[in-house]
Amino acid sequence: MTITATTATEIVLPGKVEPEGLQLRTQELPAPGKGQVVLRMEATGVCFAEQQMRRGKYYDQPPFPFVPGYDLVGTVTAAGPETDSALVGRRFAAITKTGSWASHLIVDAADLMPVPDGIDAAAAETVIVNGVTAWQMLYRTAEVRTGQTIVVLGANGGVGSTLVQLARHAGITVIGTASPRHHDTLRSLGVTPVDYRDPDLYARIRDIAPDGVDAVFDHVGGPAIEDSWQLLRRGGTLVSYGTAASKDEEGNSQLPVLKLFARLNAWNALPNGRSAHFYNLWAGKRRCRKTWQQRMTDDLTQVLDLVGDGTLTPQIAATFSLADTVEALRLAESRTVAGKVVIVPEV
């Protein structure tokens, strides 16, 4: 089978720059190799990882320059040698960590996850990493059950807005932090909102749940992680999944994460019936890639089924064309939006 050349438009992060420093380039992709496909992007987006990467603060980002983009939905346009040609023309999701801010990219066929035809590409994009993260933290890490109570910090964000919907669907009581502009939306989802900027934030949460909560999902990290830990009742679980508090700090990008690991491990050594975990989407991939990928596919399928039947409503904050990625990143970093900023080839 002859594979024609593919010209890709890409957004490049050249170094530690403001959003305006992103660069647009066009280049010809090499032919896909053994076990690879060319994926034509239909929707990608901006997540917190890219906001950290442009500051050089993401834990294991590649050296500059590189093409950001954590995940995408796209259609296979070409398959490399020893790759199933039946994949061509079909739509899939993929988790790439980098590279998805592009009109076309090469991915391993083993990393493709099916996306049902009836689900809009932008809607599916909002629940790839965000949906899998929320699902795994809720059910695999914290193992929260119907009738329990949880706290979700940043309940209006990409992960948070998905997590609260999954929890409410499962009959779990949710307390969510967000700015007041998002409180009505949270109430409509059945969430009790608390202003994340309130200096007495944790006292407010304790007033709502005086006996403690069963799980706290904390993407902030920093000194306030201690307050999240103190919210737990006996048997409760703290799930930390980020270090947003250190986003603007200078210095080693790995240090805040290592400090957090040390603190969580120390808490786990205490005989108090509570547990603390750091959720890492990539955990286990190096050890057993096939098992990791199957878990990703299984969990995304569960989430997409809920999108398909209307149980889970993807929270799309705004949609931008690939050429307008500067504006997309700027909006995502403004802290004014609910849900995920999505990027498509053209608007």
C-alpha positions as CSV (number, residue, x, y, z in Angstrom):
1,M,0.0,0.0,0.0
2,T,1.4,3.4,-1.0
3,I,1.2,6.1,1.7
4,T,1.1,9.6,0.4
5,A,3.0,12.4,2.2
6,T,1.1,14.2,5.0
7,T,1.6,17.8,5.7
8,A,1.0,18.7,9.4
9,T,0.3,22.1,11.0
10,E,1.7,22.1,14.5
11,I,1.9,24.4,17.5
12,V,5.3,24.5,19.0
13,L,6.3,25.5,22.5
14,P,9.8,26.9,22.0
15,G,10.7,27.5,25.6
16,K,9.5,29.2,28.8
17,V,7.3,31.8,27.1
18,E,4.0,33.6,27.6
19,P,1.1,32.1,25.5
20,E,1.9,34.7,22.8
21,G,5.3,32.9,22.4
22,L,3.7,29.8,20.9
23,Q,4.9,29.2,17.3
24,L,2.9,27.8,14.3
25,R,4.8,25.6,11.9
26,T,4.1,23.4,8.9
27,Q,6.1,20.3,8.2
28,E,5.8,17.0,6.2
29,L,5.4,14.0,8.5
30,P,7.5,10.9,7.8
31,A,5.6,7.8,6.8
32,P,4.2,5.8,9.7
33,G,6.4,3.0,10.8
34,K,5.7,-0.6,11.8
35,G,2.7,-0.6,14.1
36,Q,2.0,3.1,13.6
37,V,-0.8,5.2,12.1
38,V,-1.3,8.8,11.0
39,L,-4.1,10.4,13.0
40,R,-5.9,13.4,11.6
41,M,-6.9,15.5,14.6
42,E,-10.6,16.3,15.1
43,A,-10.3,17.7,18.6
44,T,-7.6,18.3,21.2
45,G,-7.6,20.7,24.1
46,V,-5.8,22.6,26.9
47,C,-5.3,20.9,30.2
48,F,-3.3,22.0,33.3
49,A,-0.3,20.0,32.1
50,E,0.3,22.4,29.2
51,Q,0.0,25.4,31.5
52,Q,2.8,23.9,33.6
53,M,4.9,22.9,30.6
54,R,5.1,26.4,29.2
55,R,6.6,27.4,32.5
56,G,9.0,24.4,32.5
57,K,7.1,23.1,35.6
58,Y,5.7,19.8,34.4
59,Y,7.3,16.8,36.2
60,D,8.7,15.0,33.2
61,Q,8.2,17.2,30.2
62,P,10.5,16.8,27.2
63,P,13.2,19.5,26.5
64,F,12.2,22.5,24.5
65,P,11.2,23.0,21.8
66,F,8.3,20.5,21.4
67,V,4.6,20.3,20.4
68,P,2.3,20.2,23.4
69,G,-1.1,18.4,23.5
70,Y,-2.0,15.7,26.0
71,D,-4.7,13.9,24.2
72,L,-6.9,14.0,21.1
73,V,-9.7,12.5,19.1
74,G,-9.0,11.9,15.4
75,T,-9.5,9.7,12.4
76,V,-6.8,7.3,11.0
77,T,-5.7,8.4,7.5
78,A,-2.9,6.0,7.0
79,A,-1.4,2.8,8.5
80,G,2.2,1.7,8.5
81,P,3.7,-1.7,7.8
82,E,2.3,-4.6,9.8
83,T,-0.6,-2.4,11.0
84,D,-4.2,-3.3,10.5
85,S,-5.4,-1.4,7.4
86,A,-9.0,-1.7,8.7
87,L,-8.1,1.1,11.1
88,V,-8.0,3.6,8.3
89,G,-11.2,5.8,8.3
90,R,-12.1,4.9,11.9
91,R,-12.2,7.4,14.8
92,F,-10.1,7.0,17.9
93,A,-8.9,8.7,21.0
94,A,-5.3,8.7,22.1
95,I,-3.4,9.9,25.2
96,T,-0.1,11.3,23.9
97,K,1.2,13.5,26.8
98,T,2.7,15.8,24.0
99,G,2.2,16.2,20.3
100,S,-1.6,16.6,20.0
101,W,-1.6,20.3,19.1
102,A,-1.3,19.4,15.5
103,S,-3.5,18.8,12.5
104,H,-1.9,15.3,12.0
105,L,0.4,13.2,14.0
106,I,1.9,9.7,14.1
107,V,0.8,7.5,17.0
108,D,1.2,3.8,17.8
109,A,-1.8,1.8,16.8
110,A,-1.6,0.0,20.2
111,D,-2.5,3.4,21.9
112,L,-5.7,3.9,20.0
113,M,-9.0,3.8,21.9
114,P,-12.3,3.6,20.1
115,V,-14.7,6.5,20.1
116,P,-18.4,5.8,19.2
117,D,-19.6,7.5,16.1
118,G,-22.6,9.1,17.9
119,I,-20.4,11.2,20.2
120,D,-19.2,14.6,19.0
121,A,-15.4,14.8,18.8
122,A,-15.2,17.9,21.0
123,A,-17.4,16.2,23.6
124,A,-15.2,13.1,23.6
125,E,-12.1,15.2,23.9
126,T,-13.2,16.7,27.2
127,V,-13.4,13.3,28.8
128,I,-10.3,11.5,27.6
129,V,-7.6,12.3,30.2
130,N,-10.1,14.2,32.4
131,G,-12.7,11.4,32.3
132,V,-10.2,8.6,32.8
133,T,-8.5,10.5,35.6
134,A,-11.8,11.2,37.4
135,W,-13.1,7.6,36.9
136,Q,-9.8,6.0,38.2
137,M,-9.5,8.4,41.2
138,L,-13.1,7.8,42.2
139,Y,-13.3,4.1,41.7
140,R,-9.8,2.6,41.5
141,T,-7.9,4.8,44.0
142,A,-10.4,6.1,46.6
143,E,-13.0,3.4,46.0
144,V,-15.8,5.7,47.1
145,R,-19.2,4.1,47.5
146,T,-22.8,5.2,47.3
147,G,-23.9,7.3,50.3
148,Q,-20.4,8.6,51.1
149,T,-19.3,12.2,51.1
150,I,-16.4,13.7,49.2
151,V,-14.7,17.1,48.6
152,V,-13.5,18.1,45.2
153,L,-11.2,21.0,45.0
154,G,-11.6,22.9,41.7
155,A,-15.0,21.4,41.0
156,N,-15.5,23.6,38.0
157,G,-12.3,22.5,36.2
158,G,-11.9,19.8,33.5
159,V,-11.2,16.9,35.9
160,G,-13.3,18.4,38.7
161,S,-16.5,18.9,36.6
162,T,-16.3,15.3,35.4
163,L,-15.6,13.9,38.8
164,V,-18.5,15.6,40.5
165,Q,-20.9,14.3,37.8
166,L,-19.6,10.8,38.2
167,A,-19.9,11.0,41.9
168,R,-23.5,12.4,41.9
169,H,-24.5,9.7,39.4
170,A,-23.3,7.1,41.9
171,G,-25.3,8.7,44.8
172,I,-22.3,10.3,46.5
173,T,-22.6,13.6,48.3
174,V,-20.2,16.2,46.9
175,I,-18.8,19.4,48.3
176,G,-17.0,21.4,45.6
177,T,-14.7,24.4,45.7
178,A,-14.8,27.0,43.0
179,S,-15.2,30.8,42.5
180,P,-18.7,32.2,43.1
181,R,-19.3,32.7,39.4
182,H,-19.5,28.9,39.1
183,H,-21.6,28.1,42.1
184,D,-25.0,28.1,40.3
185,T,-23.6,25.6,37.8
186,L,-22.3,23.4,40.7
187,R,-25.7,23.6,42.5
188,S,-27.4,22.5,39.3
189,L,-25.2,19.4,39.3
190,G,-26.2,18.7,42.9
191,V,-23.0,19.9,44.4
192,T,-22.7,22.0,47.6
193,P,-20.3,24.9,46.5
194,V,-17.7,26.7,48.6
195,D,-15.7,29.7,47.6
196,Y,-12.1,28.5,47.0
197,R,-10.8,32.0,47.9
198,D,-12.5,32.1,51.3
199,P,-9.8,32.4,54.0
200,D,-11.9,30.1,56.1
201,L,-12.5,27.6,53.3
202,Y,-11.7,24.5,55.3
203,A,-13.7,25.7,58.3
204,R,-16.7,26.1,55.9
205,I,-16.3,22.6,54.7
206,R,-16.1,21.3,58.2
207,D,-19.3,23.1,59.0
208,I,-21.0,21.3,56.1
209,A,-19.5,17.9,57.1
210,P,-18.7,18.1,60.8
211,D,-18.0,14.4,61.1
212,G,-15.4,14.5,58.3
213,V,-15.5,13.2,54.7
214,D,-14.7,10.0,53.0
215,A,-12.4,11.4,50.3
216,V,-10.7,14.6,49.3
217,F,-9.5,15.1,45.7
218,D,-6.8,17.7,45.8
219,H,-5.0,19.1,42.7
220,V,-3.5,22.0,44.5
221,G,-0.8,20.5,46.8
222,G,1.4,22.9,48.7
223,P,1.0,23.7,52.4
224,A,-2.8,23.5,52.2
225,I,-2.6,19.7,51.5
226,E,-2.4,19.4,55.3
227,D,-5.9,21.0,55.6
228,S,-7.2,18.5,53.0
229,W,-5.8,15.7,55.1
230,Q,-7.5,17.0,58.2
231,L,-10.9,16.9,56.6
232,L,-10.9,13.1,56.5
233,R,-12.8,10.9,58.9
234,R,-11.4,7.6,59.9
235,G,-11.2,5.3,56.9
236,G,-11.1,8.3,54.6
237,T,-8.8,8.8,51.6
238,L,-6.8,11.8,50.3
239,V,-6.2,11.6,46.6
240,S,-3.6,14.2,45.5
241,Y,-3.2,14.6,41.7
242,G,-1.3,17.8,41.2
243,T,0.8,20.6,42.5
244,A,-1.0,23.7,41.2
245,A,0.1,25.7,44.2
246,S,3.7,25.7,42.8
247,K,2.7,26.5,39.2
248,D,4.3,30.0,39.3
249,E,7.2,29.2,41.5
250,E,10.7,29.3,40.1
251,G,13.1,26.4,40.6
252,N,13.2,22.6,40.1
253,S,9.9,21.3,38.7
254,Q,10.3,18.0,40.4
255,L,10.9,19.3,43.9
256,P,7.3,20.1,44.8
257,V,6.2,16.6,43.7
258,L,9.0,14.9,45.7
259,K,8.1,17.0,48.8
260,L,4.4,15.9,48.3
261,F,5.4,12.3,48.0
262,A,7.3,12.4,51.2
263,R,4.4,14.0,53.1
264,L,1.9,11.5,51.8
265,N,4.2,8.6,52.7
266,A,4.6,10.0,56.2
267,W,0.9,10.2,56.7
268,N,0.4,6.6,55.5
269,A,2.8,5.5,58.2
270,L,0.5,6.9,60.9
271,P,-1.9,4.5,62.7
272,N,-5.0,6.6,62.2
273,G,-7.1,4.6,59.7
274,R,-6.7,7.2,56.9
275,S,-4.8,6.9,53.7
276,A,-3.1,9.2,51.2
277,H,-2.4,8.6,47.5
278,F,-0.8,10.4,44.7
279,Y,-2.7,9.6,41.5
280,N,-0.5,9.3,38.4
281,L,-2.3,8.6,35.1
282,W,0.9,7.0,33.8
283,A,1.6,4.7,36.7
284,G,2.3,1.2,35.5
285,K,2.9,2.0,31.8
286,R,6.6,1.3,31.8
287,R,6.2,-1.9,33.8
288,C,3.4,-3.3,31.6
289,R,2.3,-1.2,28.7
290,K,-0.3,-3.6,27.5
291,T,-2.1,-3.9,30.8
292,W,-1.9,-0.1,31.3
293,Q,-3.4,0.6,27.9
294,Q,-6.2,-1.9,28.4
295,R,-7.1,-0.2,31.7
296,M,-7.2,3.1,29.9
297,T,-9.4,1.8,27.2
298,D,-11.8,0.0,29.6
299,D,-12.2,3.1,31.7
300,L,-12.6,5.5,28.8
301,T,-15.2,3.2,27.4
302,Q,-17.2,3.4,30.7
303,V,-17.0,7.2,30.6
304,L,-18.0,7.5,27.0
305,D,-21.0,5.2,27.6
306,L,-22.2,7.7,30.2
307,V,-21.6,10.5,27.7
308,G,-23.6,8.6,25.1
309,D,-26.6,8.0,27.3
310,G,-26.7,11.5,28.6
311,T,-25.6,10.8,32.2
312,L,-22.4,12.7,31.8
313,T,-22.4,16.1,30.2
314,P,-19.0,17.1,28.8
315,Q,-18.2,20.6,30.1
316,I,-16.8,22.5,27.0
317,A,-15.6,25.9,28.2
318,A,-14.9,27.2,24.6
319,T,-13.7,26.0,21.2
320,F,-10.9,27.5,19.2
321,S,-9.2,26.7,15.9
322,L,-5.7,25.3,15.9
323,A,-4.4,28.5,14.5
324,D,-5.9,30.3,17.6
325,T,-4.2,28.2,20.2
326,V,-2.6,31.3,21.8
327,E,-6.1,32.5,22.6
328,A,-7.1,29.0,23.8
329,L,-4.2,28.8,26.2
330,R,-4.7,32.3,27.5
331,L,-8.4,31.6,28.2
332,A,-7.6,28.3,29.9
333,E,-5.1,30.1,32.2
334,S,-7.5,32.9,33.1
335,R,-9.3,30.9,35.8
336,T,-12.6,32.2,34.5
337,V,-13.9,29.1,32.7
338,A,-15.8,26.0,33.7
339,G,-14.8,22.8,31.9
340,K,-12.2,22.3,29.2
341,V,-11.0,24.6,26.4
342,V,-11.1,22.6,23.2
343,I,-9.0,23.0,20.1
344,V,-10.3,21.9,16.7
345,P,-8.7,22.1,13.2
346,E,-11.0,25.0,12.2
347,V,-13.9,26.8,13.8
